[in-house]
């Protein structure tokens, strides 16, 4: 497999959330957003979590 497919995704990291049963761990990706420039400084944007279907590769 090429390095482009297996390298980390910039601006995010993989997390695992416990499912409906303790032995289930659901892969998710926590994405960090850049600040929004504004007249009086930067405004922070909250990150968000996505379901991650990339499997073991990232």
Backbone as JSON, one array per atom type, in Angstrom:
{
  "sequence": "XXXXXXXXXXXXXXXXXXXXXXXXXXXXXXXXXXXXXXXXXXXXXXXXXXXXXXXXXX",
  "N": [[0.83, -1.18, 0.0], [0.45, 2.29, -0.67], [2.22, 5.12, 0.74], [0.64, 7.38, 0.82], [-1.89, 6.5, 1.4], [-1.71, 5.37, 3.91], [-0.68, 7.21, 5.74], [-1.01, 9.59, 8.51], [-3.95, 11.7, 8.85], [-3.89, 15.09, 8.3], [-4.62, 17.61, 10.79], [-6.36, 16.17, 12.34], [-7.18, 13.48, 14.61], [-7.33, 10.02, 15.48], [-9.82, 8.52, 17.49], [-11.41, 6.33, 19.86], [-14.65, 5.42, 20.66], [-16.66, 4.18, 23.25], [-19.03, 1.69, 22.61], [-22.46, 0.51, 22.64], [-22.07, -1.64, 24.24], [-19.52, -2.56, 26.57], [-17.33, -3.89, 25.35], [-17.35, -3.08, 22.75], [-15.81, -0.87, 20.57], [-15.97, 2.05, 18.88], [-14.61, 3.41, 15.97], [-13.64, 6.75, 15.61], [-13.04, 10.06, 14.35], [-11.46, 12.9, 15.48], [-11.71, 16.14, 14.55], [-9.86, 19.07, 14.1], [-10.49, 22.5, 13.85], [-9.48, 25.47, 12.12], [-8.88, 28.77, 13.49], [-11.2, 31.51, 13.09], [-10.51, 34.45, 11.44], [-10.98, 37.73, 12.77], [-12.07, 41.12, 13.29], [-11.27, 41.93, 15.83], [-9.31, 40.14, 16.69], [-8.71, 36.56, 16.67], [-11.37, 34.21, 16.29], [-12.27, 31.37, 18.0], [-12.99, 28.15, 16.7], [-14.99, 25.38, 17.43], [-13.9, 21.96, 17.56], [-14.91, 18.88, 15.9], [-16.47, 15.6, 15.82], [-16.2, 12.74, 13.79], [-17.51, 9.76, 12.26], [-15.22, 7.21, 11.59], [-14.19, 5.53, 8.83], [-11.84, 4.48, 7.91], [-10.48, 2.27, 8.8], [-7.74, 0.2, 9.84], [-5.67, 1.66, 8.82], [-5.09, 4.41, 9.29]],
  "CA": [[0.0, 0.0, 0.0], [1.26, 3.5, -0.76], [2.29, 5.97, 1.94], [-0.46, 8.35, 0.77], [-3.08, 5.87, 1.97], [-1.5, 4.95, 5.29], [-0.17, 8.26, 6.63], [-2.05, 10.28, 9.29], [-4.71, 12.77, 8.2], [-3.57, 16.34, 8.99], [-5.7, 18.33, 11.44], [-7.29, 15.28, 13.03], [-6.59, 12.28, 15.2], [-8.29, 8.93, 15.67], [-10.23, 8.18, 18.85], [-12.37, 5.22, 19.91], [-15.75, 5.69, 21.58], [-17.29, 2.95, 23.71], [-20.35, 1.47, 22.02], [-23.56, 0.17, 23.55], [-21.52, -2.63, 25.16], [-18.15, -2.16, 26.9], [-16.32, -4.49, 24.47], [-17.42, -2.43, 21.43], [-15.13, 0.42, 20.45], [-16.31, 2.6, 17.57], [-13.58, 4.35, 15.53], [-14.08, 8.1, 15.26], [-11.94, 10.99, 14.07], [-11.68, 14.22, 16.05], [-11.18, 17.1, 13.59], [-9.58, 20.4, 14.64], [-10.73, 23.57, 12.88], [-8.68, 26.69, 12.27], [-9.59, 29.95, 14.01], [-11.74, 32.45, 12.12], [-10.0, 35.8, 11.67], [-12.0, 38.75, 12.97], [-11.54, 42.47, 13.47], [-10.7, 42.07, 17.18], [-8.56, 38.92, 17.0], [-9.25, 35.33, 16.1], [-12.48, 33.56, 16.98], [-12.03, 29.93, 18.0], [-14.04, 27.26, 16.22], [-14.9, 24.09, 18.12], [-13.68, 20.78, 16.73], [-16.06, 17.98, 15.83], [-16.13, 14.19, 15.73], [-16.79, 12.04, 12.66], [-17.32, 8.32, 12.17], [-14.03, 6.96, 10.78], [-14.28, 4.25, 8.11], [-10.54, 4.18, 7.3], [-9.95, 1.0, 9.28], [-6.48, 0.18, 10.56], [-4.61, 2.33, 8.06], [-4.73, 5.76, 9.74]],
  "C": [[0.88, 1.24, 0.0], [1.21, 4.3, 0.54], [1.15, 6.97, 1.98], [-1.72, 7.8, 1.43], [-2.92, 5.61, 3.46], [-1.0, 6.03, 6.24], [-1.32, 8.94, 7.38], [-2.74, 11.39, 8.49], [-4.44, 14.06, 8.97], [-4.8, 17.01, 9.62], [-6.71, 17.45, 12.15], [-6.51, 14.16, 13.71], [-7.7, 11.28, 15.5], [-8.56, 8.72, 17.15], [-11.16, 6.98, 18.76], [-13.38, 5.52, 21.01], [-16.37, 4.36, 21.98], [-18.7, 2.86, 23.15], [-21.39, 1.14, 23.07], [-23.15, -0.92, 24.55], [-20.05, -2.29, 25.38], [-17.09, -2.72, 25.94], [-16.36, -3.91, 23.05], [-16.74, -1.08, 21.48], [-15.33, 0.91, 19.03], [-15.24, 3.6, 17.16], [-14.18, 5.67, 15.08], [-12.84, 8.93, 14.97], [-12.31, 12.35, 14.6], [-10.95, 15.23, 15.16], [-11.03, 18.46, 14.27], [-9.78, 21.43, 13.54], [-9.84, 24.76, 13.17], [-9.54, 27.81, 12.85], [-10.1, 30.81, 12.86], [-11.19, 33.84, 12.41], [-11.15, 36.78, 11.87], [-11.31, 40.09, 13.24], [-10.81, 42.63, 14.81], [-9.92, 40.83, 17.61], [-9.24, 37.71, 16.38], [-10.39, 34.79, 16.96], [-12.27, 32.06, 16.87], [-13.25, 29.17, 17.49], [-13.9, 25.92, 16.93], [-14.62, 22.97, 17.11], [-14.94, 19.94, 16.7], [-15.58, 16.56, 15.6], [-16.91, 13.56, 14.58], [-16.6, 10.54, 12.82], [-16.17, 8.05, 11.21], [-14.1, 5.57, 10.15], [-12.93, 3.82, 7.53], [-9.92, 2.87, 7.79], [-8.63, 1.17, 10.01], [-5.41, 1.07, 9.95], [-4.23, 3.71, 8.56], [-4.83, 5.87, 11.24]]
}
